[in-house]
Amino acid sequence: MRERGLTLIELLVVVGIISLLLSIAVPAFNSWRLKASIEGDTQDVYAFLQKARTMAFTQKMTLWVRANGRTLCINDGTVNIDCIRLENPFTGNVQISDRGTFDNSSIYYSGGAHVEPGYSCVVASLTRVRMGVWDGANCNPK
């Protein structure tokens, strides 16, 4: 009569195969997670700029959106009106006039990770806000 079950050798082979597969999958997953995080933060910056634009236009005041590391704030020149926390570091300043127009500047991801997210910056032209990819010097809108 033959007993059913796994031998120690079979169990070690299965554990070895699983370890090999995990060693391949984990770095790819971490890279994907970082890309998704940067893209999510870029969307948050975009939405925050739109919120600041509405606020500047409705309250008839000049505002600045300033990104400093993981903090993004709407500022009236003296005090922060509203701030949000980002998962990744961003840099840049955008001025919004009391008419809701921008000063042709951008806010971009400044973390230096070697991944290529679909979006890593937000560029504000005179009347339009667009997400794009930072090339090290400019935000190229998509």
N, C-alpha and C positions, 0 to 999 in steps of 0.2 A: 504494500500500500504506500502510495506516494503522498506526502504531506504538501499542502499548498502554502505558499508564503514566499517571501523574498529572502534571498541570501544576503549576507553582508556585502559581498562584492557587487551584487546587482544594485543594492541601495547606494553604495558609494559611486557607482557609475551614474546613476540618476542625479545624485547631488552634484556631481562634477559637471554634468551637462547643464543643469539649471544654473549653476554658478557662472558658467561660460556665457550662457544667454543673458544673464543679468548684467555681466560686466560689459556686454555690448550695448544693451538697451538703456542702462541708467544714464550714461553721458548724453545720449541722443535725447532722452526725455528731459534732462536738465536744460539742454540747449533750447528745446522746444518751449519749455516752461518760461525761460528768460525772454524769448522772443514774444510770447503771448503777453507777458507782464509789461514789456516796453510798449507794445502796441496798445494795451489797455490804458497805460498811463498817458500815451499820446492822445487817445480819444478823450480822456479826462481833461487834458490841457485844452483841447479843442472846445469841449463843452463849457469849460470855465471861461475861456475867452468870449464865447457867445453870451454867457451870463453877464460878464463885465461890460460887454458892449451894450446890452439892454439896459443895464444899470446906469451907465454913463449917459445914454440917450434920454432915458426917462427922468433922471435926476438933474440933467443939464450940468454935468460936471466932468472935468478931465480926470481920468483914472489911469493907473498903471497896473499891469499884471506882471509880477516879478517872480521868476523861478530861481530859487537858490537851494541847490541840493535837492532834497526830497520835499521841500515846502514850496507851494505855489500860492501867492497872495494877491488879492486885489487891494491896491493902495491908492489913497487920494492925494498923496504927496507928503502927508505927515503921519498918518496912522493906517494900519492894516484894517480894512473893512471886513474881509472874509479870507480865510485860508483853508487849503486842503493839503493832506499828506499824500505823497506819491510813493510807490514802491521802489522807484528807481530815481537816480539823480538827473535833474534837468537844469538847464541854464538859459537865461535870456530875459529880456524885458520888452514889453509891448505897451506903447502909449495909446490910449483911446480918447479921442476928443469928445467934447460935449455933444457933438453931432453924430457920434457913433462911428467915426472914421479912424483908421489905424495909421501908424507911422512907418509902415513898410519894414517891419522887423520880424524876428522869429524867436521861438523857444524850442530848444532841442535837447535830446538825450545826451548826457555828458558822462556816462558811466564807463566808457571805454571797453566794454565787453566785446569779444570777437564773434558776434552773431549778426545776422542780417535780417532785422525785422522788416515787415512790410511798410511800417510807418515808424519814424523815430523823431519827427519834428513837426512843428506847426508854424506855417508862415502866414503873416498877416499883411496883405497889400492894402491899398487905400480903403477899399470897400469890401474885401473878400478875405475869408479865413480858409486855409486849405492845409490838409495834412500831407506830409511828404517824407522823403528820406534825406537824412543829413549826410553829406559827403565829406565832412571835415571842415568845410568853409561856408557852404551854403545849404539852405533847405530847398530841395528840388521837389516841388509839388507833384502829386500824382493825380 
